[in-house]
Amino acid sequence: MRKVKVAGVGLIPVKEYWEKSIQDLFVDASLIAMKDAGIEDIEKIYVSNMCSAQIQEQLNLAAVMTDFLGKPGIPATRIEASSASGGVAFHEAVQAVASGYSNVVLVTGVEKMSDVLPEIITTSLAMAEEQEYTSYTGVTKAGIAAMIHRLYMESYASPEEICMMAVKSHEHAVGCKHAQYPFKMSLERAMSSPMEADPIHIMECSGIGDGAASIILVPSDGEGVEVAGTAISTDYTNIAQRSNLLEMKAIKTAADKAYNMAGIQSSDVDLAEVQDDFTINGILGIEGLGLTKIGEGAKLVNTQEIDKEGRIPINTFGGLKARGNPIGATGIYQLAEITLQLQNKALGHQVEGARIGLAQNMGGMASICAVNVLRRIN
């Protein structure tokens, strides 16, 4: 298997694009990545997207996007893995290059969520859960997260300690040009916001936004940012079947595999992007990655250790909560941001001396998870 490097990245601001189509967003991010890499000839395209069938009523998305990019004839594949679509698509793209099957691969995540009413988004997110035994009850993704959030409160932390996950993400987003909500948010404001699903406040949830992010992968030449490890794992979709609701096994298993492939331990990671679509998911992601002990994620978030100058900076561009969460593109945004950090191009968000970064992207309530580790090699 060949080693793989990131040759270029491209991302557009997360916001509501009323004047553009989902195809426009895909092309915009892809062209930025191609220009960044200095590459025009692509051999394979992966499109990560969750909701085009429900929102745009569009299937066959890979062919549609390849056509709009002006590259008809190139093999293309759409990857759908709920909110983990981006991380899973990246994993597949890495394998295509590592195997020698393709030399230049474009992987672009895209989602346009502002085209429909919020209830359609809620329904789309609920489709990631098992339909016969979970979704038929009417429970939403926020509802499932709320049950786990309450259990964590009873076991380990106060509501305020968990809520700091959102506060920190907003602090890190300040000055980020591609963030949807690049402003600070006080703990008091978050805790006084309306309930989304008790005990989760609306300001503890990521919003609805449009966006696209793109990465070009090529065989490594021993310079730049390499893919050090990549792994996917799954878990029971029905959380009632899990032995411990506060242990996201898919995150831990994927992380352990990615660490093993990279030849590192969790303590070697210099910065991380974790999935904080709900504050409790961010906390459990930190724990599942082994960045702190089980039950101590909320306590870690309430310290300066996850800040830019801390021991393990987390979500340095604002995470899903503040940078935004265009679902199918989120995993690629995470990896593009890690790449910028390792290239020393993160500007005001730069973590000095960072050499190893990881992105954790999960679908459903961690029924599938992708963990990708990048390393600066020069």
Secondary structure as the mmCIF struct_conf table of DSSP 4:
data_model
#
loop_
_struct_conf.conf_type_id
_struct_conf.id
_struct_conf.beg_label_comp_id
_struct_conf.beg_label_asym_id
_struct_conf.beg_label_seq_id
_struct_conf.end_label_comp_id
_struct_conf.end_label_asym_id
_struct_conf.end_label_seq_id
STRN STRN1 VAL A 4 LEU A 11
STRN STRN2 LYS A 15 LYS A 15
TURN_TY1_P TURN_TY1_P1 TRP A 18 GLU A 19
HELX_RH_AL_P HELX_RH_AL_P1 ILE A 22 ALA A 37
TURN_TY1_P TURN_TY1_P2 GLY A 38 GLY A 38
BEND BEND1 GLU A 43 GLU A 43
STRN STRN3 LYS A 44 SER A 48
BEND BEND2 MET A 50 CYS A 51
HELX_RH_AL_P HELX_RH_AL_P2 SER A 52 ILE A 55
TURN_TY1_P TURN_TY1_P3 GLN A 56 GLN A 56
HELX_RH_AL_P HELX_RH_AL_P3 LEU A 61 PHE A 68
TURN_TY1_P TURN_TY1_P4 LEU A 69 GLY A 70
TURN_TY1_P TURN_TY1_P5 PRO A 72 GLY A 73
BEND BEND3 ILE A 74 ILE A 74
STRN STRN4 ALA A 76 ILE A 79
HELX_RH_3T_P HELX_RH_3T_P1 SER A 82 ALA A 84
HELX_RH_AL_P HELX_RH_AL_P4 SER A 85 ALA A 98
TURN_TY1_P TURN_TY1_P6 SER A 99 GLY A 100
BEND BEND4 TYR A 101 TYR A 101
BEND BEND5 ASN A 103 VAL A 104
STRN STRN5 VAL A 105 GLU A 111
TURN_TY1_P TURN_TY1_P7 SER A 114 ASP A 115
BEND BEND6 VAL A 116 VAL A 116
HELX_RH_AL_P HELX_RH_AL_P5 PRO A 118 ALA A 126
TURN_TY1_P TURN_TY1_P8 MET A 127 ALA A 128
BEND BEND7 GLU A 129 GLU A 129
TURN_TY1_P TURN_TY1_P9 GLN A 131 THR A 134
HELX_RH_3T_P HELX_RH_3T_P2 SER A 135 THR A 137
TURN_TY1_P TURN_TY1_P10 GLY A 138 GLY A 138
HELX_RH_AL_P HELX_RH_AL_P6 LYS A 141 SER A 155
TURN_TY1_P TURN_TY1_P11 TYR A 156 TYR A 156
HELX_RH_AL_P HELX_RH_AL_P7 PRO A 159 ALA A 173
TURN_TY1_P TURN_TY1_P12 VAL A 174 GLY A 175
TURN_TY1_P TURN_TY1_P13 LYS A 177 HIS A 178
BEND BEND8 GLN A 180 TYR A 181
BEND BEND9 PHE A 183 PHE A 183
HELX_RH_AL_P HELX_RH_AL_P8 LEU A 187 SER A 192
BEND BEND10 SER A 193 SER A 193
HELX_LH_PP_P HELX_LH_PP_P1 PRO A 194 PRO A 194
STRN STRN6 MET A 195 ALA A 197
TURN_TY1_P TURN_TY1_P14 ASP A 198 PRO A 199
STRN STRN7 ILE A 200 HIS A 201
HELX_RH_3T_P HELX_RH_3T_P3 ILE A 202 GLU A 204
STRN STRN8 CYS A 205 CYS A 205
STRN STRN9 ASP A 210 ASP A 210
STRN STRN10 GLY A 211 PRO A 219
BEND BEND11 GLY A 222 GLY A 224
STRN STRN11 VAL A 225 THR A 234
BEND BEND12 THR A 237 ASN A 238
HELX_RH_3T_P HELX_RH_3T_P4 ILE A 239 GLN A 241
BEND BEND13 SER A 243 SER A 243
TURN_TY1_P TURN_TY1_P15 LEU A 245 LEU A 246
HELX_RH_AL_P HELX_RH_AL_P9 LYS A 249 ALA A 262
TURN_TY1_P TURN_TY1_P16 GLY A 263 GLY A 263
HELX_RH_3T_P HELX_RH_3T_P5 SER A 266 ASP A 268
STRN STRN12 LEU A 271 GLU A 273
BEND BEND14 ASP A 277 ASP A 277
STRN STRN13 PHE A 278 PHE A 278
HELX_RH_AL_P HELX_RH_AL_P10 THR A 279 GLY A 288
TURN_TY1_P TURN_TY1_P17 LEU A 289 GLY A 290
BEND BEND15 LEU A 291 THR A 292
TURN_TY1_P TURN_TY1_P18 ILE A 294 GLY A 295
HELX_RH_AL_P HELX_RH_AL_P11 GLY A 297 VAL A 301
TURN_TY1_P TURN_TY1_P19 ASN A 302 ASN A 302
BEND BEND16 THR A 303 THR A 303
HELX_RH_3T_P HELX_RH_3T_P6 GLN A 304 ILE A 306
BEND BEND17 ASP A 307 ASP A 307
TURN_TY1_P TURN_TY1_P20 LYS A 308 GLU A 309
BEND BEND18 GLY A 310 ILE A 312
STRN STRN14 ILE A 314 ILE A 314
TURN_TY1_P TURN_TY1_P21 THR A 316 PHE A 317
HELX_RH_AL_P HELX_RH_AL_P12 GLY A 319 ALA A 322
TURN_TY1_P TURN_TY1_P22 ARG A 323 ARG A 323
HELX_RH_AL_P HELX_RH_AL_P13 ILE A 327 LEU A 342
TURN_TY1_P TURN_TY1_P23 GLN A 343 ASN A 344
HELX_RH_3T_P HELX_RH_3T_P7 LEU A 347 HIS A 349
TURN_TY1_P TURN_TY1_P24 GLU A 352 GLY A 353
STRN STRN15 ILE A 356 GLY A 363
TURN_TY1_P TURN_TY1_P25 GLY A 364 SER A 367
STRN STRN16 ILE A 368 ARG A 376
#
